[in-house]
Amino acid sequence: MLVTGASSGLGQECVLDLEQRGFEVLAGVRRVEDGEKLVARSSHRRLEYTLVDVTDEESVAASAELVRSQYPGLRGLVNNAGIAVSAPLECVDSATLRRQLETNVVGQLAMIRAHLPHLRRSRGRIVNITSGLGRVAVPYLGAYSAAQFAKEALSDALRRELADSGVRVSVVQPGAIMTPIWDKISSLADEALSSAPPAVAAVYRSSFSSFLKANADAAANSATTPQQFAAAVARALTDPAPRTRYRVGPDARSADILSRILPDRLLDRRFAGISPTSKDWQGADAAPSLDGHTD
């Protein structure tokens, strides 16, 4: 099994769980020190690592060549690598949006393309990790949701294209789980606000800060665990008739239900309290745009 984004958080839990279940696991990490730490935690010496940057085509190609030359086959690819940009869309510059999409969408497809020959030979599995935000887009997570929606679409199309190839494609949608990604979200959020024009940042600062705190609190208090996520990934890799989607946690399940039964206007009302108020918007029209021009 090959798992990307394995250096920390859910990816790390996933590779350790798969090794515990008896699989030979290749953990994709970006730094040697992260790989060495993972190997040190290995219980059965069935865990190895390789350096993979999913945004680097040469790195992706090297991972496929490693599998071809040093392993008898590949039974499963878990596309877990990703980042989460949280910011008002007005404050997300083009470079940041490209980074979000390159990591969570373009890089995932690059891994799939590179490893599909191995997976077809073994009639293996592809497991793409998304989230409940691949079903419902909420304020201040628009860039991340765009990537998750896209990954859901890629998964659906790929599953249908590969239907007769023997390769099965599933999605795992975890809800909020407390992992190191929340520290990274806060860091990216600070960068987004600091790079926006001061008048624009001022409109969003209060409501955005409240949103970030509420999100972090929800993750800290979530009953959903990394172990539950890892178990769902293992099921997607081993179920005789795998589901198209495995939802982990009540918030992931509720996002799916809400997206299917509520009309857009009711969903808008549900999220209305998150965004800036009319008072926040006073004077916003005088603010310069992100490219420095005013009308």
C-alpha positions in Angstrom: 0.0 0.0 0.0 1.2 3.5 -0.8 -0.1 6.4 1.3 0.7 10.0 0.5 0.8 12.8 3.1 1.9 10.3 5.8 4.2 12.5 7.8 1.6 13.5 10.4 -2.0 13.5 11.4 -4.5 11.3 9.6 -1.9 10.0 7.0 0.4 8.9 9.8 -2.4 7.1 11.6 -3.4 5.4 8.4 0.0 3.9 7.6 0.6 2.7 11.2 -2.9 1.1 11.2 -2.3 -0.6 7.8 1.0 -2.0 9.0 -0.7 -3.3 12.1 -3.2 -5.1 10.0 -0.4 -7.0 8.2 0.1 -4.9 5.0 3.5 -3.9 3.6 3.2 -0.1 3.6 5.1 2.6 1.7 4.6 6.0 3.4 4.9 9.1 1.2 6.5 11.9 3.1 8.3 15.2 2.1 11.2 15.1 4.5 13.6 12.4 5.5 13.3 13.1 9.2 9.5 12.5 9.0 10.1 9.2 7.3 12.7 8.1 9.8 10.3 8.9 12.7 7.6 6.8 11.1 9.9 3.8 10.6 11.0 4.1 14.2 7.4 3.7 15.2 6.9 0.6 13.0 5.7 -2.4 15.0 6.5 -5.2 12.5 9.1 -3.7 10.2 6.6 -3.8 7.3 6.7 0.0 7.0 9.1 1.9 4.7 9.0 5.5 3.4 9.8 7.4 0.2 10.0 11.1 -0.5 7.1 12.3 -2.5 6.0 15.8 -3.3 2.7 15.5 -5.2 3.2 18.9 -6.8 6.5 17.8 -8.4 6.1 15.6 -11.5 9.6 14.2 -11.2 9.0 13.3 -7.6 5.7 11.5 -8.5 7.4 9.7 -11.4 10.2 8.6 -9.1 7.7 7.1 -6.7 6.2 5.0 -9.5 9.7 3.8 -10.6 10.5 2.8 -7.0 7.3 0.7 -6.8 8.1 -0.9 -10.2 11.7 -1.7 -9.4 11.6 -2.7 -5.8 8.2 -4.1 -5.0 6.2 -7.1 -6.5 3.2 -4.9 -7.0 0.8 -2.3 -5.6 -2.5 -3.2 -4.1 -3.7 0.2 -3.0 -3.0 3.9 -3.4 -4.3 6.3 -0.7 -4.3 9.9 -1.8 -4.2 11.7 1.5 -1.7 14.5 0.8 -3.2 17.9 1.0 -3.4 21.4 2.5 -6.3 23.4 3.8 -6.6 27.1 2.9 -9.0 28.9 5.1 -9.6 32.6 4.2 -12.3 34.8 2.8 -12.2 34.3 -0.9 -11.6 38.0 -1.4 -8.4 37.6 0.4 -7.2 34.4 -1.4 -4.7 35.5 -4.0 -4.1 33.6 -7.2 -0.9 32.0 -6.0 -2.5 30.7 -2.9 -5.5 29.2 -4.8 -3.1 27.6 -7.3 -1.2 26.0 -4.4 -4.4 24.7 -2.9 -5.5 23.1 -6.2 -2.1 21.9 -7.2 -1.7 20.0 -3.9 -5.2 18.6 -3.4 -6.3 18.1 -7.0 -3.6 18.2 -9.7 -1.1 16.4 -7.6 -3.5 13.6 -6.7 -4.3 13.0 -10.3 -0.6 12.9 -11.1 -0.1 10.2 -8.5 -3.0 8.2 -9.9 -1.7 8.5 -13.5 1.7 7.4 -12.4 0.6 4.4 -10.5 -2.4 3.1 -12.5 -0.3 0.6 -14.5 0.7 -1.1 -11.2 -2.8 -1.0 -9.9 -4.3 -2.5 -13.0 -2.0 -5.4 -12.9 -2.9 -6.1 -9.3 -6.6 -5.2 -9.7 -6.0 -2.8 -6.8 -7.8 0.1 -5.1 -7.6 3.8 -5.2 -8.8 5.7 -2.1 -9.1 9.4 -2.3 -9.4 11.4 0.9 -11.8 14.3 0.8 -14.1 15.6 3.6 -17.7 16.8 4.3 -16.6 20.1 2.6 -16.6 18.2 -0.7 -20.4 18.2 -0.3 -21.1 21.6 1.3 -19.1 24.8 0.8 -19.1 27.1 3.9 -17.9 30.6 4.3 -14.1 31.1 4.7 -13.3 27.6 3.4 -14.2 28.3 -0.2 -10.8 27.5 -1.7 -10.5 24.3 0.3 -14.1 23.3 -0.6 -13.3 24.0 -4.3 -10.5 21.5 -4.1 -12.6 18.9 -2.3 -15.5 19.3 -4.7 -13.0 18.8 -7.6 -11.5 15.7 -6.0 -15.0 14.2 -5.5 -15.7 14.9 -9.2 -12.4 13.3 -10.3 -13.2 10.2 -8.1 -16.6 9.8 -9.7 -15.3 10.1 -13.2 -12.3 7.8 -12.5 -14.5 5.2 -10.9 -16.7 5.1 -14.0 -13.8 5.1 -16.4 -12.1 2.2 -14.6 -15.2 0.2 -14.0 -14.1 -2.7 -16.2 -10.4 -2.5 -15.5 -10.5 -4.3 -12.1 -9.4 -1.1 -10.2 -11.9 0.1 -7.6 -12.1 3.7 -6.6 -13.5 4.9 -3.3 -13.7 8.2 -1.4 -13.2 8.6 2.4 -14.8 11.7 3.8 -13.7 12.4 7.4 -15.4 15.1 9.4 -13.6 17.4 11.9 -10.7 15.5 13.7 -8.1 17.2 15.9 -4.8 16.9 14.0 -1.8 19.2 13.3 -3.6 20.5 10.2 -5.4 23.0 12.5 -2.1 24.7 13.3 -1.3 24.9 9.6 -4.8 26.4 8.8 -4.2 29.2 11.3 -0.9 30.0 9.8 -2.3 30.1 6.2 -5.2 32.2 7.5 -2.8 34.8 9.0 -0.9 35.0 5.7 -4.1 35.6 3.8 -5.3 38.4 6.0 -1.9 40.1 6.1 -1.5 40.0 2.4 -5.0 41.6 1.8 -5.5 45.4 1.7 -6.0 46.6 5.3 -9.5 47.9 4.5 -10.5 44.5 3.1 -9.0 42.6 5.9 -10.8 44.8 8.4 -14.2 43.8 7.0 -13.6 40.1 7.6 -11.3 40.1 10.6 -13.8 39.8 13.4 -16.1 37.2 11.9 -13.2 35.2 10.4 -11.4 35.1 13.8 -14.6 33.8 15.4 -15.0 31.2 12.7 -11.4 29.9 13.1 -11.9 29.6 16.9 -15.2 27.8 16.5 -13.7 25.4 14.0 -10.7 24.7 16.2 -13.0 24.1 19.2 -15.3 21.8 17.1 -12.2 19.7 16.1 -10.9 19.6 19.7 -14.2 18.5 21.0 -15.1 16.1 18.2 -15.8 12.5 19.1 -14.4 11.4 15.8 -10.9 9.9 16.1 -8.0 9.3 13.8 -8.4 5.6 14.5 -11.9 5.7 13.0 -10.6 7.4 9.9 -7.8 4.8 9.6 -10.4 2.0 10.0 -12.5 3.5 7.2 -9.5 3.6 4.9 -8.7 0.0 5.6 -12.3 -1.0 4.8 -12.1 0.9 1.5 -9.0 -1.1 0.7 -10.3 -4.5 1.7 -14.1 -4.7 1.5 -15.0 -7.3 -1.1 -17.5 -4.9 -2.6 -16.2 -1.5 -1.6 -18.5 1.5 -1.2 -18.1 4.5 -3.4 -18.0 6.7 -0.2 -17.1 6.1 3.4 -18.2 8.9 5.7 -16.4 9.2 9.1 -18.1 11.1 11.9 -21.5 12.7 12.3 -20.6 16.0 10.8 -19.5 14.4 7.5 -22.7 12.4 7.4 -24.8 15.5 8.2 -23.0 17.5 5.4 -24.0 14.8 2.9 -27.7 14.8 4.1 -27.9 18.6 4.1 -26.5 18.9 0.6 -29.1 16.5 -0.7 -32.3 17.6 1.1 -32.0 21.4 1.8 -32.4 23.9 -1.0 -29.7 26.5 -1.5 -31.5 29.3 0.3 -32.0 27.3 3.4 -28.3 26.3 3.4 -27.5 30.0 3.0 -29.5 30.8 6.1 -27.8 28.1 8.1 -24.4 29.8 7.4 -25.6 33.4 7.6 -24.2 34.0 11.0 -20.6 33.3 10.0 -20.1 36.0 7.4 -19.6 39.8 8.0 -22.6 41.9 9.0 -23.9 45.0 7.2 -22.0 47.1 9.8 -18.7 45.4 8.8 -19.4 46.2 5.2 -19.7 50.0 5.7 -16.8 51.7 3.9 -15.7 48.5 2.2 -16.4 49.8 -1.3 -13.7 52.4 -0.8 -11.1 49.7 -0.3 -8.5 49.0 -3.1 -8.7 45.7 -4.9 -6.0 43.1 -4.4 -4.3 44.2 -7.6 -4.0 47.7 -6.3 -6.6 49.4 -8.6 -9.7 51.3 -7.7 -12.6 52.4 -9.8 
